[in-house]
Amino acid sequence: MGEDKVDPHLIIQLKKLQEKYDVMGQDLSSYLDGLLYADYLTYWDYIHLDTLLSLQNPKTQFPDEKVFIMYHQITELYFKLVLHEMEQIAQKKDLDETFFINRLGRIVRYLKNLSESFDIMVDGLEKDQFLKFRMALLPSSGFQSMQYRLIEIGSTELINLVSFEHKNELTDESDVSELLEKLYWRSGATELASGKKTLTLQQFEMKYKDTFYEAAQKYQHSNLHSLFKTKFSLSPQRKEIVELLRSYDSFANVIWPLSHLKSAAKYLHKDPEDIKATGGTNWQKYLPPRFQKIMFFPELWTEQERHEWGRAAFF
């Protein structure tokens, strides 16, 4: 019996592979040997399913704590997706409208899905269970989401993230370290009684201060707002880009915080005095977007919209 004929297409592919590995000074035959011995890829190995499912480790015996953990893990994965898109935009050589619009659309979809899923937290926990297991989580807090702070830094200039009471003291040209010290969210991590930094904030700063400084330097001229102003403010596709940026701004700075506020109000409101958030953060001052009026793209909103910021969602 004669030898089976080799598919000509395979010969072409082998030649291309030979060229690829020759350029890298590698021996194609060795790599083909490795392919012969390699096992087939499985779904569970590819996404590390066993590891993923082992990462839920409640601190108490209350069943709903596992819901609480998994939803926050899902949230952080969405945040990682957002940062992944921002990184692509910031590093893209010859950034054009098509790429910018495509990646902005992805970011908006991530935050839209995340915001619309928050009823898992609002309606998905028994209040009695939550108020008990939360005490085992002190002083940790969702406030300590490093990725969300990186998203903010990658979205706009630091001056737009400075707390309302300090904005007149600083400008966009102020030192990065000084701007970082005045970011709005720091005022939400003070002890309700003394006004001092909570342990939650102290831990957060100790672990991520350098990370935030590096991100601020990295995105100083490549944040979404800066790129829009320098590259696309006069683009023929400006209208589509502006709609996406406004939608993103609304989800990140109105709808998402309001979702948290709704959850906090349900679980932490108690007459005559509200219950402290984990870590003692001042959620009454920190969560309502109408107080801080944080906007990534302030010039894209009308004076009336800026005045009514946080009182209603625009999308």
Contacts in CASP RR format, 6 or more apart in sequence:
PFRMAT RR
TARGET T0000
AUTHOR 0000-0000-0000
METHOD contacts of the structure
MODEL  1
MGEDKVDPHLIIQLKKLQEKYDVMGQDLSSYLDGLLYADYLTYWDYIHLD
TLLSLQNPKTQFPDEKVFIMYHQITELYFKLVLHEMEQIAQKKDLDETFF
INRLGRIVRYLKNLSESFDIMVDGLEKDQFLKFRMALLPSSGFQSMQYRL
IEIGSTELINLVSFEHKNELTDESDVSELLEKLYWRSGATELASGKKTLT
LQQFEMKYKDTFYEAAQKYQHSNLHSLFKTKFSLSPQRKEIVELLRSYDS
FANVIWPLSHLKSAAKYLHKDPEDIKATGGTNWQKYLPPRFQKIMFFPEL
WTEQERHEWGRAAFF
14 28 0 8 1.000
17 28 0 8 1.000
18 28 0 8 1.000
21 27 0 8 1.000
21 28 0 8 1.000
21 31 0 8 1.000
22 28 0 8 1.000
43 49 0 8 1.000
44 50 0 8 1.000
55 73 0 8 1.000
56 66 0 8 1.000
56 69 0 8 1.000
56 70 0 8 1.000
56 73 0 8 1.000
57 69 0 8 1.000
58 65 0 8 1.000
58 66 0 8 1.000
58 69 0 8 1.000
58 133 0 8 1.000
59 65 0 8 1.000
59 133 0 8 1.000
59 136 0 8 1.000
59 137 0 8 1.000
60 132 0 8 1.000
60 133 0 8 1.000
60 136 0 8 1.000
62 129 0 8 1.000
62 132 0 8 1.000
62 133 0 8 1.000
63 129 0 8 1.000
64 124 0 8 1.000
64 125 0 8 1.000
64 126 0 8 1.000
64 129 0 8 1.000
64 130 0 8 1.000
64 133 0 8 1.000
65 129 0 8 1.000
65 133 0 8 1.000
67 120 0 8 1.000
67 124 0 8 1.000
67 125 0 8 1.000
68 121 0 8 1.000
68 125 0 8 1.000
68 130 0 8 1.000
68 133 0 8 1.000
71 117 0 8 1.000
71 120 0 8 1.000
71 121 0 8 1.000
72 142 0 8 1.000
74 117 0 8 1.000
75 114 0 8 1.000
75 145 0 8 1.000
76 145 0 8 1.000
76 147 0 8 1.000
78 110 0 8 1.000
78 111 0 8 1.000
78 113 0 8 1.000
78 114 0 8 1.000
79 145 0 8 1.000
79 147 0 8 1.000
79 148 0 8 1.000
79 151 0 8 1.000
80 147 0 8 1.000
81 106 0 8 1.000
81 110 0 8 1.000
82 107 0 8 1.000
82 110 0 8 1.000
82 111 0 8 1.000
82 147 0 8 1.000
82 151 0 8 1.000
83 147 0 8 1.000
83 150 0 8 1.000
83 151 0 8 1.000
85 103 0 8 1.000
85 104 0 8 1.000
85 106 0 8 1.000
85 107 0 8 1.000
85 110 0 8 1.000
86 103 0 8 1.000
86 107 0 8 1.000
86 151 0 8 1.000
86 154 0 8 1.000
86 155 0 8 1.000
86 224 0 8 1.000
88 99 0 8 1.000
88 103 0 8 1.000
89 95 0 8 1.000
89 99 0 8 1.000
89 100 0 8 1.000
89 103 0 8 1.000
89 104 0 8 1.000
89 222 0 8 1.000
89 224 0 8 1.000
89 227 0 8 1.000
90 154 0 8 1.000
90 218 0 8 1.000
90 219 0 8 1.000
90 222 0 8 1.000
90 223 0 8 1.000
90 227 0 8 1.000
92 99 0 8 1.000
95 227 0 8 1.000
95 231 0 8 1.000
97 232 0 8 1.000
97 235 0 8 1.000
97 236 0 8 1.000
97 237 0 8 1.000
97 241 0 8 1.000
100 227 0 8 1.000
100 231 0 8 1.000
100 232 0 8 1.000
100 241 0 8 1.000
101 237 0 8 1.000
101 240 0 8 1.000
101 241 0 8 1.000
101 244 0 8 1.000
104 224 0 8 1.000
104 241 0 8 1.000
104 244 0 8 1.000
104 245 0 8 1.000
104 248 0 8 1.000
105 244 0 8 1.000
107 248 0 8 1.000
108 244 0 8 1.000
108 247 0 8 1.000
108 248 0 8 1.000
108 251 0 8 1.000
111 248 0 8 1.000
111 251 0 8 1.000
111 252 0 8 1.000
111 255 0 8 1.000
111 256 0 8 1.000
112 247 0 8 1.000
112 251 0 8 1.000
114 256 0 8 1.000
115 251 0 8 1.000
115 255 0 8 1.000
115 256 0 8 1.000
115 259 0 8 1.000
118 256 0 8 1.000
118 259 0 8 1.000
118 260 0 8 1.000
118 262 0 8 1.000
118 263 0 8 1.000
121 259 0 8 1.000
121 263 0 8 1.000
122 259 0 8 1.000
122 262 0 8 1.000
122 263 0 8 1.000
122 266 0 8 1.000
125 267 0 8 1.000
127 266 0 8 1.000
127 267 0 8 1.000
130 267 0 8 1.000
131 267 0 8 1.000
131 275 0 8 1.000
134 278 0 8 1.000
137 278 0 8 1.000
138 278 0 8 1.000
138 279 0 8 1.000
139 198 0 8 1.000
139 199 0 8 1.000
139 200 0 8 1.000
139 203 0 8 1.000
139 278 0 8 1.000
139 279 0 8 1.000
139 280 0 8 1.000
140 200 0 8 1.000
140 278 0 8 1.000
140 279 0 8 1.000
141 189 0 8 1.000
141 200 0 8 1.000
141 277 0 8 1.000
141 278 0 8 1.000
141 279 0 8 1.000
141 280 0 8 1.000
141 281 0 8 1.000
142 278 0 8 1.000
143 185 0 8 1.000
143 188 0 8 1.000
143 189 0 8 1.000
143 200 0 8 1.000
143 201 0 8 1.000
143 204 0 8 1.000
143 277 0 8 1.000
143 279 0 8 1.000
143 281 0 8 1.000
143 286 0 8 1.000
144 200 0 8 1.000
144 203 0 8 1.000
144 204 0 8 1.000
146 204 0 8 1.000
146 207 0 8 1.000
146 208 0 8 1.000
146 211 0 8 1.000
149 185 0 8 1.000
149 208 0 8 1.000
149 212 0 8 1.000
150 211 0 8 1.000
150 212 0 8 1.000
150 215 0 8 1.000
151 252 0 8 1.000
152 161 0 8 1.000
152 252 0 8 1.000
152 294 0 8 1.000
152 296 0 8 1.000
153 161 0 8 1.000
153 212 0 8 1.000
153 215 0 8 1.000
153 216 0 8 1.000
153 219 0 8 1.000
153 223 0 8 1.000
154 215 0 8 1.000
154 219 0 8 1.000
154 223 0 8 1.000
154 224 0 8 1.000
155 223 0 8 1.000
155 224 0 8 1.000
155 225 0 8 1.000
155 248 0 8 1.000
155 252 0 8 1.000
155 296 0 8 1.000
156 223 0 8 1.000
156 224 0 8 1.000
156 225 0 8 1.000
156 226 0 8 1.000
156 295 0 8 1.000
156 296 0 8 1.000
156 297 0 8 1.000
157 172 0 8 1.000
157 220 0 8 1.000
157 223 0 8 1.000
157 225 0 8 1.000
157 226 0 8 1.000
158 172 0 8 1.000
158 176 0 8 1.000
158 179 0 8 1.000
158 180 0 8 1.000
158 183 0 8 1.000
158 216 0 8 1.000
159 167 0 8 1.000
159 170 0 8 1.000
159 171 0 8 1.000
159 172 0 8 1.000
159 174 0 8 1.000
159 179 0 8 1.000
160 225 0 8 1.000
160 294 0 8 1.000
160 295 0 8 1.000
160 296 0 8 1.000
160 298 0 8 1.000
161 179 0 8 1.000
161 183 0 8 1.000
161 184 0 8 1.000
161 294 0 8 1.000
162 170 0 8 1.000
162 179 0 8 1.000
162 182 0 8 1.000
162 183 0 8 1.000
162 184 0 8 1.000
163 182 0 8 1.000
163 183 0 8 1.000
163 184 0 8 1.000
163 186 0 8 1.000
163 187 0 8 1.000
163 292 0 8 1.000
164 184 0 8 1.000
164 291 0 8 1.000
164 292 0 8 1.000
164 293 0 8 1.000
165 187 0 8 1.000
166 182 0 8 1.000
169 182 0 8 1.000
170 178 0 8 1.000
170 179 0 8 1.000
170 182 0 8 1.000
176 213 0 8 1.000
176 216 0 8 1.000
176 217 0 8 1.000
176 220 0 8 1.000
177 213 0 8 1.000
179 216 0 8 1.000
180 209 0 8 1.000
180 212 0 8 1.000
180 213 0 8 1.000
180 216 0 8 1.000
184 292 0 8 1.000
184 294 0 8 1.000
185 286 0 8 1.000
186 201 0 8 1.000
187 282 0 8 1.000
187 285 0 8 1.000
187 286 0 8 1.000
188 281 0 8 1.000
188 282 0 8 1.000
188 283 0 8 1.000
188 285 0 8 1.000
188 286 0 8 1.000
189 197 0 8 1.000
189 198 0 8 1.000
189 200 0 8 1.000
189 201 0 8 1.000
189 204 0 8 1.000
189 281 0 8 1.000
189 282 0 8 1.000
189 286 0 8 1.000
190 196 0 8 1.000
190 197 0 8 1.000
190 198 0 8 1.000
190 201 0 8 1.000
190 281 0 8 1.000
190 282 0 8 1.000
191 197 0 8 1.000
191 198 0 8 1.000
191 280 0 8 1.000
192 276 0 8 1.000
192 280 0 8 1.000
192 282 0 8 1.000
197 205 0 8 1.000
198 279 0 8 1.000
198 280 0 8 1.000
198 281 0 8 1.000
199 279 0 8 1.000
200 278 0 8 1.000
200 279 0 8 1.000
200 280 0 8 1.000
200 281 0 8 1.000
201 281 0 8 1.000
219 226 0 8 1.000
220 226 0 8 1.000
221 230 0 8 1.000
224 245 0 8 1.000
224 248 0 8 1.000
224 296 0 8 1.000
224 297 0 8 1.000
225 296 0 8 1.000
225 297 0 8 1.000
228 241 0 8 1.000
228 245 0 8 1.000
228 297 0 8 1.000
232 238 0 8 1.000
232 241 0 8 1.000
235 241 0 8 1.000
242 300 0 8 1.000
245 296 0 8 1.000
245 297 0 8 1.000
245 300 0 8 1.000
246 297 0 8 1.000
246 300 0 8 1.000
246 301 0 8 1.000
246 314 0 8 1.000
246 315 0 8 1.000
247 315 0 8 1.000
248 296 0 8 1.000
249 295 0 8 1.000
249 296 0 8 1.000
249 297 0 8 1.000
249 300 0 8 1.000
249 301 0 8 1.000
250 313 0 8 1.000
250 314 0 8 1.000
250 315 0 8 1.000
251 315 0 8 1.000
252 296 0 8 1.000
253 289 0 8 1.000
253 294 0 8 1.000
253 295 0 8 1.000
253 296 0 8 1.000
253 309 0 8 1.000
254 289 0 8 1.000
254 309 0 8 1.000
254 310 0 8 1.000
254 313 0 8 1.000
254 314 0 8 1.000
255 313 0 8 1.000
255 315 0 8 1.000
257 287 0 8 1.000
257 288 0 8 1.000
257 289 0 8 1.000
257 310 0 8 1.000
258 289 0 8 1.000
258 310 0 8 1.000
258 313 0 8 1.000
260 287 0 8 1.000
261 283 0 8 1.000
261 287 0 8 1.000
261 288 0 8 1.000
264 277 0 8 1.000
264 283 0 8 1.000
264 287 0 8 1.000
267 275 0 8 1.000
268 274 0 8 1.000
268 275 0 8 1.000
268 276 0 8 1.000
268 277 0 8 1.000
268 283 0 8 1.000
269 275 0 8 1.000
274 283 0 8 1.000
274 284 0 8 1.000
277 283 0 8 1.000
285 291 0 8 1.000
286 292 0 8 1.000
288 310 0 8 1.000
289 309 0 8 1.000
289 310 0 8 1.000
290 309 0 8 1.000
290 310 0 8 1.000
290 311 0 8 1.000
293 306 0 8 1.000
293 309 0 8 1.000
293 310 0 8 1.000
295 301 0 8 1.000
295 306 0 8 1.000
295 309 0 8 1.000
298 306 0 8 1.000
301 309 0 8 1.000
305 314 0 8 1.000
END
